[in-house]
């Protein structure tokens, strides 16, 4: 029996709700998707609950689930994945945080949680921080540039804990929070104290930075603070190949996703022009996926962040454009690889309604194309409403098993 290669495409934040400016259509309904809809002719489709019905997933927990690992067991916080994806090499006991370069006033009130989101000076700011902040109270500190406004911060030393609260208030117009211990241990108390001292030192360095002075002169907001959240200690994940038998590769420009895939043991690549934003080079990502599929990788994961970035910023037309560009990517890959040679699954990791601008627990549409005759679902267009007519209603933890089955790679369970 022929075994087929697998292409899993996840459009971050793909799912949506009816949009008033689209006269009740969702962006998926409004988008032109000729390649996707052609694949539907020999596909099964339906709805995916990334974790469980009604659970609002983060991109980290949803990807763990989709990759076959129960997040209730394996998730320990986002910071570790952000750090790994940004290039950190972590050791046992290290505490990692995800963070945003942000803008605050003199009273530490948050003016912009993302300092304008697109931060061209991010690498230079990280270098300045690493040059000027080596340690706090004998705890080593290291900064790593992430995607756009994002940054990872790693603490290394004795007696640290990840049981500490965020400094990110998650809303603008509120003061930066003091980190506090979340349990009664000395380790948590020490770590919270280090974080609070570090936050003030970061502000001191960034607020006086010549880089930020130039940003202000250009009419841009200064990136004068880092808001920290998602503290986690490093515990290595199981190897993807060990529990799937698949040699896997991932194409992504998003630090969080790259970190998860690296820790799973996948080969991870970011092709030229891939940004993790709405300005990403879709053709470059398509070419990279094609290259990997032509090599000896049996599973290729292609992550596209643009749909989620557009949703969080309320950019309706940009989300539609992103979906249409993803459709073009799928067409490019099929034209080169041949639809007779590959199993393709397309879905999102969560729903991010473009009018709400936040994640919700709504299910996400999903379809699976196979290159041989199956009892297909009679769906003519891939969107949230039509997907409800399909045969699939699955959780993220079901995805890998379904892909193994339809690629003829599943092993019998039992005698």
TIBAKOL-356161 format. One line per 3 residues: number of its first residue (from 1); their letters; for each residue z, x, y of C-alpha. Coordinates in pm, whole numbers, always signed. Each point is the difference from the previous one (the first is absolute). Example, Ala and Ser with C-alpha at 12.3 -4.5 7.8 and 13.67 -1.06 7.14 Angstrom:
<rs>
1) AS) +780:+1230:-450; -66:+137:+344 $
</rs>
This chain:
<rs>
1) XXX) +0:+0:+0; -106:+144:+334; +280:+86:+240 $
4) XXX) -76:-60:+366; +120:+183:+306; +227:-194:+235 $
7) XXX) -24:-37:+377; +297:-168:+168; -52:-78:+368 $
10) XXX) +294:-117:+207; -53:-122:+354; +343:+29:+155 $
13) XXX) +122:-330:+147; -316:-178:-117; +146:-350:-42 $
16) XXX) +26:-235:+295; +55:-359:+110; -231:-239:+187 $
19) XXX) -67:+138:+349; -22:-240:+293; -265:+206:+182 $
22) XXX) -212:-12:-318; +31:-381:-12; +230:+14:-300 $
25) XXX) -187:+266:-197; +167:+316:-124; -157:+339:+81 $
28) XXX) -115:+21:-365; -175:-334:+36; -161:+101:+328 $
31) XXX) -121:+337:-126; -346:+53:-148; +50:+142:-352 $
34) XXX) -331:+5:-190; +93:+281:-240; +339:-144:-88 $
37) XXX) -138:-348:-50; -275:+136:-225; +264:+162:-221 $
40) XXX) +182:-332:-24; -282:-126:-226; +153:+200:-285 $
43) XXX) +364:+17:+104; +333:-164:-52; +195:-75:+314 $
46) XXX) +318:-153:+130; +321:+88:+178; +229:+302:-16 $
49) XXX) +371:-1:+84; +50:+373:+61; +366:-19:-105 $
52) XXX) +98:-363:-68; -85:-335:+162; +149:-26:+346 $
55) XXX) +119:+361:+15; -116:+171:+320; -126:+340:-120 $
58) XXX) -15:+328:+181; -304:+215:-64; +223:+239:-195 $
61) XXX) +158:-254:-237; -328:-186:-51; -190:+315:-93 $
64) XXX) +271:+106:-244; -31:-341:-164; -380:+6:-8 $
67) XXX) +13:+347:-157; +220:-142:-276; +350:+104:+109 $
70) XXX) +265:-262:+66; +113:+62:+361; +341:-149:-79 $
73) XXX) +51:+302:-227; -198:+278:+165; +9:-68:+374 $
76) XXX) +254:+209:+188; -137:-22:+354; -320:+73:+186 $
79) XXX) +95:+328:+160; -69:+212:-307; -353:-135:-40 $
82) XXX) -81:+49:+369; +124:+358:-19; -194:+83:-316 $
85) XXX) -315:-154:+144; +42:+200:+319; +15:+325:-198 $
88) XXX) +369:+54:-69; +118:+175:-315; +329:-165:-92 $
91) XXX) +291:+127:-205; +282:-185:-172; +251:-124:+254 $
94) XXX) -237:+0:+298; +22:-309:+220; -327:-121:+152 $
97) XXX) -68:-253:+274; -310:-169:+128; -19:-22:+375 $
100) XXX) -204:-103:+300; -69:+199:+308; +109:-256:+259 $
103) XXX) +64:-46:+372; +346:-61:+144; +137:-10:+352 $
106) XXX) +297:+201:+130; +241:-252:-152; -158:+40:-346 $
109) XXX) -151:-350:+16; -320:-13:-206; -306:-65:+217 $
112) XXX) -264:+53:-271; +87:+51:-369; -329:+182:-59 $
115) XXX) -55:+193:+326; -344:-156:+23; -64:+30:-378 $
118) XXX) -281:+258:+25; +169:+332:+70; -250:+281:+31 $
121) XXX) +274:+246:+93; +206:-78:-311; -58:+334:-173 $
124) XXX) +99:+192:+313; +314:-209:+47; +102:+61:-362 $
127) XXX) -54:+374:+44; +216:-1:+313; +277:-185:-181 $
130) XXX) -11:+239:-295; +12:+297:+239; +297:-132:+197 $
133) XXX) +206:-188:-259; +78:+203:-311; +328:-156:-107 $
136) XXX) +281:-233:+98; +355:+84:-117; -135:+242:-265 $
139) XXX) -243:-264:-130; -360:+119:+6; -249:-230:+173 $
142) XXX) -376:-11:-50; -260:-226:+165; -337:-101:-147 $
145) XXX) -285:-179:+177; -110:-325:-164; -279:-247:+81 $
148) XXX) -48:-100:+365; +349:-32:+159; +186:+57:-325 $
151) XXX) +214:+299:-88; +222:+103:-291; +334:+176:+38 $
154) XXX) +174:+187:-283; +364:+111:-9; +104:+274:-243 $
157) XXX) +354:+115:-66; +322:-61:-185; +188:-328:+1 $
160) XXX) -275:-236:+124; -59:-365:-84; -277:-255:+50 $
163) XXX) +255:-280:+45; -41:-10:+377; -147:-259:+235 $
166) XXX) -318:+24:+210; -17:+102:+363; -315:-211:+43 $
169) XXX) +93:-340:+150; -341:-132:-119; -51:-182:+330 $
172) XXX) -77:+108:+352; +244:-70:+283; +294:+110:-216 $
175) XXX) +187:+331:+11; -48:+262:-269; +261:-68:-265 $
178) XXX) +279:+232:-103; -26:+87:-368; +310:-96:-197 $
181) XXX) +117:+66:-356; -73:-282:-244; +283:+94:-234 $
184) XXX) +339:+170:+32; -100:+347:-124; +38:+316:+204 $
187) XXX) -367:+80:-75; -121:-319:+167; +225:+55:+301 $
190) XXX) -123:+357:+38; -366:-99:-30; +33:-278:+260 $
193) XXX) +164:+245:+242; -284:+250:-54; -261:-269:+61 $
196) XXX) +160:-110:+326; +24:+356:+127; -358:+60:-112 $
199) XXX) -126:-310:+183; +152:+119:+327; -141:+350:-52 $
202) XXX) -347:-142:-71; +12:-194:+326; +111:+311:+187 $
205) XXX) -294:+202:-136; -269:-268:+29; +100:-142:+336 $
208) XXX) -32:+344:+161; -316:+94:-194; -302:+108:+204 $
211) XXX) -210:-196:-247; +170:-323:+100; -19:+89:+368 $
214) XXX) -377:+23:-38; -6:-335:-183; +182:-164:+290 $
217) XXX) -239:+158:+249; -289:-160:-192; +169:-339:+17 $
220) XXX) +115:+9:-364; +346:-72:-131; +210:+304:-91 $
223) XXX) +83:+46:-369; +358:+96:+86; +201:-115:-302 $
226) XXX) -29:-38:-376; +130:-324:-146; +124:+62:-355 $
229) XXX) +13:-239:-294; -33:-15:-377; +240:+277:-98 $
232) XXX) -49:+103:-361; +90:+287:-230; -263:+157:-216 $
235) XXX) -21:-105:-365; -332:+72:-169; -205:-298:-121 $
238) XXX) -149:-27:-351; -347:+152:-40; -279:-259:+19 $
241) XXX) -191:+174:-277; +302:-8:-232; +23:-378:-4 $
244) XXX) -369:-92:+45; -184:+291:-172; -232:+1:+303 $
247) XXX) -101:+305:+201; +32:-139:+351; -109:+84:+354 $
250) XXX) +78:-166:+331; -195:-16:+327; +225:-74:+296 $
253) XXX) +81:+113:+353; +338:-174:+21; +301:+228:-50 $
256) XXX) +209:-263:-177; -269:-78:-257; -90:+365:-48 $
259) XXX) +366:+76:-63; +32:-266:-270; -320:+113:-170 $
262) XXX) +100:+368:+15; +338:-75:-153; -175:-193:-279 $
265) XXX) -201:+314:-74; -335:-127:+123; -249:+231:+165 $
268) XXX) +6:-109:+366; -274:+63:+254; -63:-96:+362 $
271) XXX) -371:+34:+81; -126:+108:+344; +23:-278:+257 $
274) XXX) +250:-208:-195; +278:-94:+240; +211:-277:-148 $
277) XXX) -93:-217:+300; -274:-235:+116; -210:+300:+103 $
280) XXX) -15:+143:-353; -327:+133:-143; -82:-253:-272 $
283) XXX) -311:+184:-115; +200:+318:-51; +247:-189:-219 $
286) XXX) -284:-155:-200; -157:+341:-60; +332:+145:-112 $
289) XXX) +59:-287:-246; -351:+48:-141; +60:+374:-42 $
292) XXX) +324:-58:-189; -152:-268:-224; -277:+245:-94 $
295) XXX) +258:+261:-97; +242:-39:-291; +237:-242:+169 $
298) XXX) +42:-322:-196; +187:-187:+276; -87:+23:+368 $
301) XXX) +215:-170:+261; -150:-63:+343; +243:-102:+274 $
304) XXX) -116:-139:+335; +260:-56:+271; -220:-147:+274 $
307) XXX) +57:-364:-97; +376:+39:+38; -24:+199:+323 $
310) XXX) -215:-274:+152; +241:-268:-121; +309:+165:+147 $
313) XXX) -176:+26:+336; -133:-358:-13; -363:+116:+10 $
316) XXX) -186:-284:-168; -354:+132:+44; +103:+349:-110 $
319) XXX) +145:-140:-323; -324:-185:-68; -199:+316:+70 $
322) XXX) +225:+200:-232; -58:-249:-284; -374:+16:+57 $
325) XXX) +7:+380:-4; +197:-7:-325; -268:-225:-144 $
328) XXX) -254:+262:+106; +208:+272:-170; -4:-200:-324 $
331) XXX) -377:-39:+28; -47:+373:+56; +211:+89:-304 $
334) XXX) -175:-250:-226; -345:+116:+109; +86:+358:-92 $
337) XXX) +221:-41:-310; -171:-309:-142; +182:-327:-58 $
340) XXX) -55:+35:-373; +227:+304:-16; +321:-106:+169 $
343) XXX) +284:-250:+16; +92:-91:+358; +313:-171:+129 $
346) XXX) +37:-93:+366; +314:-140:+160; +265:+64:+265 $
349) XXX) +351:+134:-26; +143:-285:+206; -90:-271:+250 $
352) XXX) +15:+85:+370; -106:-307:+203; -183:+121:+308 $
355) XXX) +167:-259:+224; +348:+73:-135; -50:+381:+4 $
358) XXX) +255:+50:-278; +7:+5:-381; +68:-327:-181 $
361) XXX) +69:-96:-361; -328:-191:-38; -210:+90:-306 $
364) XXX) -308:+217:+46; -349:-80:-133; -119:+223:-283 $
367) XXX) -310:+33:-213; -99:+215:-298; -364:+77:-72 $
370) XXX) -101:+115:-348; -343:+131:-105; -38:-214:-314 $
373) XXX) +0:-376:-74; +332:-176:+53; +118:-354:+63 $
376) XXX) -21:+36:+377; +160:-213:+269; -237:-222:+196 $
379) XXX) +87:+131:+344; -275:+34:+258; +188:+174:+283 $
382) XXX) +294:+240:-8; +276:-133:+224; +353:-138:-9 $
385) XXX) -108:-361:-54; -268:+53:-265; +225:+242:-190 $
388) XXX) +232:-293:-75; -271:-136:-226; -3:+313:-217 $
391) XXX) +173:+66:-331; +224:+285:+111; +354:-43:+132 $
394) XXX) +159:+336:-60; +262:+242:+130; -61:+357:+105 $
397) XXX) +152:+123:-325; -282:-174:-190; -282:+187:+175 $
400) XXX) -11:+320:-207; +17:-187:-331; -290:-224:+107 $
403) XXX) -206:+300:+106; +69:+181:-327; -100:-308:-197 $
406) XXX) -331:-66:+175; -97:+369:+6; +52:+2:-381 $
409) XXX) +286:+248:+26; +296:-218:-97; +201:+84:-310 $
412) XXX) +121:-269:-239; +359:-109:+51; +148:-41:-347 $
415) X) -147:+32:-349 $
</rs>
